[in-house]
Amino acid sequence: MDLISWTLGAIRGAEFEGIIMNWLEEQRVAWASLLSSKLGYFLDGASIVLVCDDEYSWFEEYFIKNINTPSKTRPLIPVVPLRSLYPRIDTSMLDESEMALLDDMLNICFGNNFVYFYIGKGSSKLSLIAKSHQNSYMWLFGEQAQNAFCLEKNDPLLDIKILALFRLFDMSLSEVLLGKITL
């Protein structure tokens, strides 16, 4: 089964424990196409460098705690929050030279085999880190961009939606890694 067909079934299925996903059904092709292009990196062993804006730092913690739970029957996913590698990142001082130094450090750490995964407002300076890389994956709030799944930043259900997107991302990753769906 391909990812787009599987996504439709997952959205309509009971796997989301009562979270209404009809809002995503309209965007499923955009979601699955973007995700499909990024899941290939993970199949090739790329690490995820997770970046969340300050307002969504709670989601960064949620992501890290839930992506590799012991109950999952798949290989562990190498996910590292950017703040753990570079805790002194100062968004007010973030410029091209600091981003270049950051890239150099990450290339040394991961051998140029990593993907930035950014979750947050498109207006955050932290988004510039992911936007500056062609292979980044982003969930952007309030802005359209290449390599981004976009959500409304003023949506009162935004937090619920990103938790649901995490579940769908996590399930998709499992299905692809276990060879149950194709990209």
C-alpha positions as CSV (number, residue, x, y, z in Angstrom):
1,M,0.0,0.0,0.0
2,D,1.2,3.5,-0.8
3,L,1.5,6.2,1.9
4,I,-1.3,8.4,0.5
5,S,-3.8,5.6,0.6
6,W,-2.6,4.4,4.0
7,T,-2.9,8.0,5.3
8,L,-6.5,8.2,4.2
9,G,-7.3,5.0,6.0
10,A,-5.5,6.1,9.1
11,I,-7.3,9.5,9.2
12,R,-10.7,7.8,8.8
13,G,-9.8,4.9,11.2
14,A,-10.2,4.6,14.9
15,E,-6.4,4.8,15.5
16,F,-6.6,8.3,16.8
17,E,-8.8,7.5,19.8
18,G,-11.5,10.0,19.3
19,I,-9.5,12.8,17.8
20,I,-11.5,14.1,14.9
21,M,-9.2,14.2,11.9
22,N,-11.5,15.5,9.1
23,W,-9.5,18.7,9.0
24,L,-6.6,16.7,7.7
25,E,-8.5,14.7,5.1
26,E,-8.5,17.7,2.8
27,Q,-4.8,18.1,3.2
28,R,-3.8,14.5,3.2
29,V,-2.2,14.5,-0.3
30,A,0.1,17.5,0.7
31,W,0.8,15.8,4.0
32,A,1.7,12.4,2.6
33,S,3.7,13.8,-0.4
34,L,5.9,15.9,1.9
35,L,6.2,13.1,4.5
36,S,7.0,10.6,1.8
37,S,9.9,12.7,0.5
38,K,11.3,13.0,4.0
39,L,10.8,9.4,5.3
40,G,13.4,8.3,2.7
41,Y,16.1,10.1,4.7
42,F,15.2,8.2,7.8
43,L,15.2,4.9,5.9
44,D,18.8,5.8,4.8
45,G,19.8,6.3,8.5
46,A,19.5,10.1,8.8
47,S,19.2,11.5,12.3
48,I,16.5,14.1,13.2
49,V,17.7,17.4,14.7
50,L,14.5,18.6,16.3
51,V,13.9,22.3,16.6
52,C,10.8,23.9,18.1
53,D,10.2,27.6,18.7
54,D,10.1,28.8,22.3
55,E,6.3,28.7,22.5
56,Y,6.3,25.0,21.5
57,S,9.2,23.8,23.6
58,W,6.7,21.6,25.4
59,F,6.1,19.7,22.2
60,E,9.8,19.2,21.8
61,E,9.8,17.4,25.1
62,Y,6.7,15.4,24.2
63,F,8.2,14.4,20.9
64,I,11.4,13.2,22.5
65,K,9.6,11.2,25.2
66,N,7.2,9.5,22.8
67,I,9.1,8.8,19.6
68,N,11.1,5.8,20.9
69,T,8.8,4.3,23.6
70,P,9.7,0.6,24.4
71,S,6.3,-0.6,23.2
72,K,7.2,0.2,19.6
73,T,8.2,-2.7,17.5
74,R,10.6,-0.8,15.2
75,P,14.2,0.3,15.3
76,L,14.9,3.3,17.5
77,I,14.9,6.6,15.7
78,P,17.9,8.9,16.3
79,V,16.3,12.2,17.4
80,V,18.3,14.9,19.1
81,P,16.8,18.3,20.2
82,L,18.9,21.1,18.9
83,R,18.8,22.7,22.3
84,S,20.6,19.7,23.8
85,L,23.4,20.1,21.3
86,Y,23.6,23.9,21.4
87,P,21.8,25.1,24.6
88,R,23.1,28.7,24.3
89,I,21.4,29.4,21.0
90,D,20.3,32.9,21.1
91,T,17.6,33.7,18.5
92,S,18.2,37.4,18.8
93,M,21.8,36.9,17.6
94,L,21.0,34.2,15.0
95,D,22.6,35.2,11.8
96,E,24.2,33.5,8.8
97,S,27.6,33.0,10.5
98,E,26.1,31.4,13.6
99,M,24.0,29.1,11.3
100,A,27.1,28.2,9.4
101,L,28.9,27.3,12.6
102,L,25.9,25.3,13.7
103,D,25.9,23.4,10.4
104,D,29.6,22.7,10.7
105,M,29.1,21.2,14.2
106,L,26.2,19.1,13.1
107,N,28.1,17.9,10.0
108,I,30.9,16.8,12.3
109,C,28.4,15.1,14.7
110,F,26.3,13.4,12.1
111,G,28.5,13.2,9.0
112,N,26.1,15.3,7.0
113,N,23.4,12.7,7.5
114,F,20.7,14.6,9.4
115,V,17.4,16.4,8.8
116,Y,16.2,19.4,10.6
117,F,12.6,18.9,11.8
118,Y,11.2,22.3,12.8
119,I,7.8,22.8,14.5
120,G,6.6,26.3,15.2
121,K,5.8,29.7,13.9
122,G,7.2,30.6,10.5
123,S,8.1,34.0,12.0
124,S,10.4,32.6,14.6
125,K,14.1,33.1,13.9
126,L,14.6,29.4,14.7
127,S,12.6,28.6,11.6
128,L,15.5,30.1,9.6
129,I,17.7,27.2,10.5
130,A,15.4,24.7,8.9
131,K,14.4,27.0,6.0
132,S,18.0,27.3,5.0
133,H,18.3,23.6,4.3
134,Q,16.7,21.8,1.3
135,N,16.1,18.5,3.1
136,S,14.4,20.0,6.2
137,Y,11.0,19.0,7.3
138,M,8.7,21.6,8.9
139,W,5.3,22.0,10.5
140,L,4.9,25.7,10.1
141,F,2.3,27.9,11.8
142,G,1.1,30.9,9.9
143,E,3.3,30.7,6.9
144,Q,3.6,28.7,3.6
145,A,7.1,27.5,2.7
146,Q,8.8,24.7,0.7
147,N,9.2,21.5,2.7
148,A,6.5,22.6,5.2
149,F,3.1,21.3,6.2
150,C,1.3,24.5,7.2
151,L,-1.2,25.2,9.9
152,E,-3.0,28.3,11.0
153,K,-1.1,29.9,13.9
154,N,-4.3,31.3,15.5
155,D,-6.2,28.0,15.3
156,P,-7.7,27.3,18.8
157,L,-7.2,23.6,18.2
158,L,-3.5,23.9,17.1
159,D,-2.1,22.0,20.1
160,I,-4.5,19.1,19.6
161,K,-3.7,19.1,15.9
162,I,0.0,18.9,16.3
163,L,-0.4,16.0,18.8
164,A,-2.5,14.2,16.2
165,L,0.1,15.0,13.5
166,F,2.7,13.5,15.8
167,R,0.6,10.3,16.1
168,L,0.2,10.1,12.3
169,F,3.9,10.8,11.7
170,D,4.9,8.2,14.3
171,M,2.5,5.6,12.8
172,S,3.7,6.4,9.3
173,L,7.3,6.0,10.3
174,S,6.6,2.6,11.9
175,E,4.7,1.4,8.8
176,V,7.4,2.5,6.4
177,L,10.3,1.1,8.6
178,L,8.5,-2.2,8.9
179,G,7.9,-2.4,5.1
180,K,4.1,-2.3,5.4
181,I,3.7,0.8,3.2
182,T,5.8,2.1,0.3
183,L,6.9,5.6,-0.4
